[in-house]
């Protein structure tokens, strides 16, 4: 997972996720709460935009991704990316 420049005030954040299988759904979590998801179109990168309705309070948050493939078990959460609001 890499960081976009999300420094400007807005209601959504963008995260670039690497290694998601094509047609799998990448689910983005902040502190264990689902905040966005996207379907992968290739194996290189998937960009997930947060839902814009979940507010992250000031402080540090743990961002993780889980890969969901229909008919298979979800992956374990990724290593966390810590962001500070």
N, C-alpha and C positions, 0 to 999 in steps of 0.2 A: 504494500500500500504506500503510495506516495502522497505528498501534500501539494495541493494547488495553492496559489496565492489567494487566500480567502480573507485578506486584510480589510477589504471594503465592507461597510455595513450592508447587510442584505439578509433576507430570511432563509436563503438556501446556501448550502456549502457543497463543493464538488470534491470528490475523492477519486483518484485514479488507482485501480486495483489491477494487479498483474496475476496471470496464471489461472484465470477462471476458464473452465472448459466451455467451448461453444454451446450455445443454447441453455447453459446452466444459469440459474438466477443467483446473483451475488447480493446478499442481504447485509446491510450496514447497520451496526449497533453502536450506540453511545451508552456506556455504563450498563450494558445489557438490554437496552430498550431499542427496538427497531426504529430507525430513523430514515431509511431509504433502501431501495433495491433497484437493480437493473439486470436485464438479460444480456449475457455476453454474446457478442457477435463474432469474436475471434479469440485466439489464445493469447494475444499480445497484451491488450489492455481493455479494461472496462471502466467507464466513468459512471460513478453513482452520484446523483444529485439528491441531497436530503429532501425530505418531504415538505420542509418549509413551515410546518405547523408545530414541530417539536422544538421547544425553547431549551437551549442549553444555558444553565445558570453560569454566572462568573465562577471561574475556578478551573481545575484540571479535570479532563474527561478521558476515559479510555475508549478508543474507537477500535472496533474489531469487525471482521467480515466472516460470514459463513457462506459456503458454496452449497446451493441446493440443486440437485439433479433429480428430475422426476424418476421415480422407481428405485432410487438409491437412498442411502442414509445421508443426512447432511454432514458436511465436513466438520471437523473441530474448528473452533474459532481461530482466526489468525492471531499472530502475535499482536499485542495492542500497540496502537499508535497513540501517544498521549498528546492532547492538544490543550491549550489554555485559552479560555475565553476572558 
